Amino acid sequence: MGKEYVLEVEFVLNDGAVDEFLKIVIENATNSRKEPKCKRFDVLRPHDTTDTVVLYEIYDDESGYDAHRQTEHYAKFDAARKPLIKSVKRRNFGWSNPV
């Protein structure tokens, strides 16, 4: 443990866009979980807001994430999401807990 590439992506959505966004992001997540270097891909909804979706992703390493961004399903998701979002925030994480 420790070399995995961990990221969180928070999407704030336009009014009325939640259902369409969930449809495309769940399709992307389902396909992403089949990638050889994808260890985890979760689609989360915070309890304190109705217009936000958070992705929590773990890949074997950064090359796994780079490969993810080259897939057909990612390109489809990336194009479809753009008109649905107000903002996006991406954060990377490192491991702090002992191995």
Contacts in CASP RR format, 6 or more apart in sequence:
PFRMAT RR
TARGET T0000
AUTHOR 0000-0000-0000
METHOD contacts of the structure
MODEL  1
MGKEYVLEVEFVLNDGAVDEFLKIVIENATNSRKEPKCKRFDVLRPHDTT
DTVVLYEIYDDESGYDAHRQTEHYAKFDAARKPLIKSVKRRNFGWSNPV
1 95 0 8 1.000
1 99 0 8 1.000
2 94 0 8 1.000
2 95 0 8 1.000
2 99 0 8 1.000
3 60 0 8 1.000
3 61 0 8 1.000
4 39 0 8 1.000
4 58 0 8 1.000
4 59 0 8 1.000
4 60 0 8 1.000
4 61 0 8 1.000
4 95 0 8 1.000
5 58 0 8 1.000
5 59 0 8 1.000
5 60 0 8 1.000
5 61 0 8 1.000
5 62 0 8 1.000
5 64 0 8 1.000
5 65 0 8 1.000
5 92 0 8 1.000
6 57 0 8 1.000
6 58 0 8 1.000
6 59 0 8 1.000
6 92 0 8 1.000
6 93 0 8 1.000
6 94 0 8 1.000
6 95 0 8 1.000
7 55 0 8 1.000
7 56 0 8 1.000
7 57 0 8 1.000
7 65 0 8 1.000
7 90 0 8 1.000
7 91 0 8 1.000
7 92 0 8 1.000
7 93 0 8 1.000
8 54 0 8 1.000
8 55 0 8 1.000
8 56 0 8 1.000
8 57 0 8 1.000
8 90 0 8 1.000
8 91 0 8 1.000
8 93 0 8 1.000
9 54 0 8 1.000
9 55 0 8 1.000
9 57 0 8 1.000
9 88 0 8 1.000
9 89 0 8 1.000
9 90 0 8 1.000
9 91 0 8 1.000
10 52 0 8 1.000
10 53 0 8 1.000
10 54 0 8 1.000
10 55 0 8 1.000
10 88 0 8 1.000
10 89 0 8 1.000
10 90 0 8 1.000
10 91 0 8 1.000
11 21 0 8 1.000
11 25 0 8 1.000
11 52 0 8 1.000
11 53 0 8 1.000
11 54 0 8 1.000
11 55 0 8 1.000
11 81 0 8 1.000
11 85 0 8 1.000
11 87 0 8 1.000
11 88 0 8 1.000
12 51 0 8 1.000
12 52 0 8 1.000
12 85 0 8 1.000
12 86 0 8 1.000
12 87 0 8 1.000
12 88 0 8 1.000
13 21 0 8 1.000
13 51 0 8 1.000
13 52 0 8 1.000
13 53 0 8 1.000
13 84 0 8 1.000
13 85 0 8 1.000
13 86 0 8 1.000
14 51 0 8 1.000
14 83 0 8 1.000
14 84 0 8 1.000
14 85 0 8 1.000
14 86 0 8 1.000
15 51 0 8 1.000
17 84 0 8 1.000
17 85 0 8 1.000
18 50 0 8 1.000
18 51 0 8 1.000
18 53 0 8 1.000
20 84 0 8 1.000
21 53 0 8 1.000
21 81 0 8 1.000
21 84 0 8 1.000
21 85 0 8 1.000
22 43 0 8 1.000
22 53 0 8 1.000
24 76 0 8 1.000
24 77 0 8 1.000
24 80 0 8 1.000
24 81 0 8 1.000
24 84 0 8 1.000
25 43 0 8 1.000
25 53 0 8 1.000
25 55 0 8 1.000
25 77 0 8 1.000
25 81 0 8 1.000
26 43 0 8 1.000
27 73 0 8 1.000
27 77 0 8 1.000
28 73 0 8 1.000
28 74 0 8 1.000
28 76 0 8 1.000
28 77 0 8 1.000
29 41 0 8 1.000
29 42 0 8 1.000
29 43 0 8 1.000
29 55 0 8 1.000
31 71 0 8 1.000
31 73 0 8 1.000
32 38 0 8 1.000
32 41 0 8 1.000
32 57 0 8 1.000
32 68 0 8 1.000
32 71 0 8 1.000
32 73 0 8 1.000
32 74 0 8 1.000
33 41 0 8 1.000
35 64 0 8 1.000
35 67 0 8 1.000
35 68 0 8 1.000
35 71 0 8 1.000
37 59 0 8 1.000
37 60 0 8 1.000
37 61 0 8 1.000
37 63 0 8 1.000
37 64 0 8 1.000
37 65 0 8 1.000
37 67 0 8 1.000
37 68 0 8 1.000
38 57 0 8 1.000
38 58 0 8 1.000
38 59 0 8 1.000
38 64 0 8 1.000
38 68 0 8 1.000
39 58 0 8 1.000
39 59 0 8 1.000
39 60 0 8 1.000
40 56 0 8 1.000
40 57 0 8 1.000
40 58 0 8 1.000
41 55 0 8 1.000
41 56 0 8 1.000
41 57 0 8 1.000
41 58 0 8 1.000
42 55 0 8 1.000
42 56 0 8 1.000
42 57 0 8 1.000
43 53 0 8 1.000
43 54 0 8 1.000
43 55 0 8 1.000
44 53 0 8 1.000
44 54 0 8 1.000
44 55 0 8 1.000
44 56 0 8 1.000
45 52 0 8 1.000
45 53 0 8 1.000
45 54 0 8 1.000
46 52 0 8 1.000
46 54 0 8 1.000
51 86 0 8 1.000
57 65 0 8 1.000
57 68 0 8 1.000
59 65 0 8 1.000
59 68 0 8 1.000
68 74 0 8 1.000
END
